[in-house]
Amino acid sequence: MIVVTGATGGLGGTIVEHLLKRVPADRIGVSVRDTAKAQHFADRGVRVRQGAYEDPATLRGSFAGAERVLLVSGNDPEADMVSLHRNAVEAAVAVGARRVLYTSQQGAVPGNPYRPSDIHIATEAILADSGVAWTALRNGAYGPLDQVLGPWQRTGVIARPQDGPVPYTDRADVAEATAVVLAGDRSFDGHVDLTAPNAVTFGAVAEIASDLIGRPVERIVLDDEQWVADQVAAGAPEQMARLMLTWYQAARAGYFTEASPLLAELLGREPRTIAERLAARAAA
């Protein structure tokens, strides 16, 4: 059995949808906080059990019988996510899972200023010490483009701090590739990157966007502190603004530069490019 955590979230839910196209429903289980939110999976024959990273006993119950467990990383800034991930890894080991997979992040290496990297580095270390086969899927940045770029269609500008090349990756492609790994016979030991094939800067994105909509889209580089002040003035908590600032700092330091061909290999096609994603957003 394959058990997926976080299956009521955007990434986890899409992974389960792709799994249902590849393996019988009775070979799939989900571990979720609120089983009512996963009823649509239960109606299709998926095993739905309650499990929370804060409660190891529920995790052991929801993971029971699993050969492979996918741990979708948590993102609660107020929680000790490393300890919660440790609970999940230990629960998977306790029930005899043969492989634990984890949704990590591209550039999860020491020195990366993007703060969530520390969580992923520590979790990968827990996996490495667990005694079970493990795979860390280091996913490329897959946030919604409107969130990444801001309201460029309305304003005609991409106004963000200084950045660097990033292989912006479609979440749907990541989810499909993850399902391929979970359902397939090919094993990946340790960490692997799942990214779009090309890393681009905001300047390049502005050029692509300009061509798509037929009018100039300007790239404006904002001072770091001014950007934080603007975010706070717009209602964002300063803590969150400064957290996001570390992502820009990591990008311009080159921590997200390297693109990997593995995503395309797993999909059997080229992943969606940022031009295709922008075109779809512009059409919408």
LINJONOR-V51524 format. One record per residue. N is the residue number from 1. OMEGA is omega in radians with two decimals (none if undefined). NEAR is the number of other ideal C-beta (glycine too) atoms within 8 Angstrom. D_CENTER is the distance of its C-alpha to the mean C-alpha in whole Angstrom. Layout:
N&OMEGA&NEAR&D_CENTER  N&OMEGA&NEAR&D_CENTER
This chain:
1&3.05&10&23  2&3.12&15&19  3&-3.11&15&18  4&3.04&17&14  5&3.08&15&13  6&-2.99&10&12  7&3.03&15&13  8&3.07&10&14  9&-3.07&8&11  10&-3.14&6&10  11&-3.09&14&7  12&-3.14&15&9  13&3.13&10&12  14&3.07&12&12  15&3.14&16&11  16&3.11&15&15  17&3.13&9&16  18&3.07&13&16  19&-3.13&14&17  20&3.08&11&20  21&-3.00&6&21  22&-3.12&8&21  23&3.10&9&23  24&-3.09&6&25  25&-3.09&9&24  26&3.03&6&26  27&-3.10&7&24  28&3.01&17&21  29&3.05&15&20  30&3.09&17&18  31&-3.00&13&18  32&3.09&15&18  33&-3.05&7&19  34&-3.07&8&21  35&3.13&10&22  36&-3.12&5&24  37&3.11&8&21  38&-3.11&14&20  39&-3.13&9&24  40&3.03&6&23  41&3.11&12&21  42&-3.14&11&24  43&-3.12&6&27  44&3.04&8&26  45&3.11&7&26  46&3.07&13&23  47&-3.11&9&24  48&3.09&11&22  49&3.14&12&23  50&3.09&11&22  51&3.13&14&20  52&-3.12&8&19  53&3.13&11&18  54&-3.01&5&21  55&-3.07&8&23  56&-3.13&8&23  57&3.12&6&26  58&3.11&11&24  59&3.14&16&21  60&3.09&11&24  61&-3.11&10&25  62&3.13&13&22  63&-3.03&16&22  64&3.11&7&25  65&-3.08&6&26  66&2.96&13&22  67&3.10&7&23  68&3.10&13&19  69&3.04&15&16  70&3.07&15&13  71&3.05&13&11  72&-3.03&13&8  73&3.08&13&8  74&-3.11&10&10  75&3.12&6&10  76&-3.08&6&14  77&-3.12&7&16  78&-3.04&3&19  79&3.01&7&18  80&-3.00&5&19  81&3.14&12&15  82&3.11&10&16  83&3.13&7&19  84&3.08&12&17  85&3.09&17&15  86&3.09&10&19  87&-3.08&12&20  88&3.11&13&18  89&-3.12&14&18  90&3.10&10&22  91&3.12&12&22  92&3.10&15&21  93&-3.08&12&23  94&-3.11&7&26  95&3.07&11&26  96&3.07&5&26  97&-3.10&14&23  98&3.10&7&23  99&3.05&12&19  100&3.09&16&16  101&-3.02&15&13  102&3.11&15&10  103&-3.13&11&6  104&-3.04&13&7  105&3.03&11&7  106&3.10&13&9  107&3.12&11&12  108&-3.11&13&12  109&3.13&8&16  110&3.12&4&19  111&3.13&5&20  112&-3.09&11&17  113&3.12&10&18  114&-2.90&12&14  115&3.10&7&15  116&3.10&9&12  117&-3.12&15&12  118&3.12&7&15  119&-3.11&11&13  120&3.10&14&11  121&-3.12&11&15  122&3.14&10&17  123&3.08&17&15  124&3.10&13&15  125&3.08&8&19  126&3.11&12&19  127&-3.11&13&18  128&-3.13&8&20  129&-2.98&6&23  130&-3.09&11&22  131&3.13&4&25  132&3.06&11&23  133&-3.06&8&21  134&3.09&13&17  135&3.03&15&14  136&3.12&15&11  137&-3.11&14&9  138&-3.03&13&8  139&3.01&13&5  140&-3.12&16&7  141&-3.08&11&7  142&3.09&10&6  143&3.09&6&8  144&-3.06&5&11  145&3.10&11&14  146&3.10&8&16  147&-3.11&6&14  148&-2.99&9&14  149&-3.03&10&18  150&-3.04&10&20  151&-3.02&6&22  152&-3.14&12&23  153&-3.11&8&25  154&-3.02&5&27  155&-3.08&8&28  156&3.13&9&28  157&2.93&10&26  158&-3.04&14&23  159&-3.08&7&24  160&3.04&12&22  161&3.09&11&22  162&-3.09&7&23  163&3.05&10&20  164&-3.11&11&19  165&3.12&10&18  166&3.05&13&14  167&-3.11&17&13  168&-2.91&12&11  169&3.14&15&9  170&-3.12&10&10  171&3.13&10&7  172&3.09&8&10  173&3.10&13&11  174&-3.13&16&8  175&-3.13&13&9  176&3.14&12&12  177&3.11&13&12  178&3.09&16&11  179&3.10&14&14  180&3.13&12&16  181&-3.10&13&15  182&-3.03&13&16  183&-3.01&9&19  184&3.14&6&20  185&-3.08&3&23  186&-3.12&5&21  187&3.08&7&20  188&-3.12&7&18  189&-3.12&6&19  190&-3.06&8&17  191&3.05&10&14  192&3.13&11&13  193&2.99&11&11  194&-3.06&16&10  195&2.94&14&10  196&-3.01&16&13  197&-3.06&11&16  198&3.05&7&17  199&-3.09&11&17  200&3.05&11&18  201&3.07&9&20  202&3.09&10&20  203&3.09&7&24  204&3.12&8&23  205&3.13&14&21  206&3.11&13&24  207&3.11&9&26  208&-3.12&12&24  209&3.12&13&24  210&3.13&11&28  211&-3.09&7&29  212&-3.03&10&27  213&3.05&9&29  214&3.04&5&32  215&-3.03&6&32  216&2.93&5&31  217&-3.02&13&28  218&3.03&8&28  219&3.11&10&26  220&3.13&8&27  221&-3.13&6&26  222&2.99&10&26  223&-3.07&6&28  224&-3.07&11&25  225&3.09&6&27  226&3.11&8&28  227&3.11&13&25  228&3.14&12&24  229&3.12&8&27  230&3.14&9&27  231&3.14&12&23  232&3.13&11&26  233&3.14&6&28  234&3.06&6&26  235&-3.14&4&25  236&3.04&8&22  237&-3.12&6&22  238&3.14&9&23  239&-3.13&7&21  240&3.12&10&18  241&-3.13&13&19  242&3.04&9&20  243&3.14&11&17  244&3.11&9&15  245&3.12&12&18  246&3.08&11&17  247&3.09&9&14  248&3.12&13&17  249&3.10&12&19  250&-3.13&14&17  251&-3.10&13&16  252&3.05&9&20  253&3.03&9&21  254&-3.09&8&19  255&-3.13&13&16  256&-2.99&15&14  257&-2.99&9&17  258&3.04&9&17  259&-3.08&12&15  260&3.09&10&15  261&-3.01&7&17  262&-3.13&10&16  263&3.12&17&13  264&3.13&10&17  265&-3.13&7&18  266&-3.13&11&17  267&-3.04&12&17  268&3.13&4&20  269&3.08&5&20  270&3.04&7&19  271&3.11&12&15  272&3.11&9&16  273&3.11&10&17  274&3.08&11&17  275&3.11&8&20  276&3.14&8&20  277&3.09&12&17  278&3.14&13&19  279&3.13&9&22  280&3.13&8&21  281&3.13&10&20  282&3.12&10&24  283&-3.13&5&25  284&none&4&24
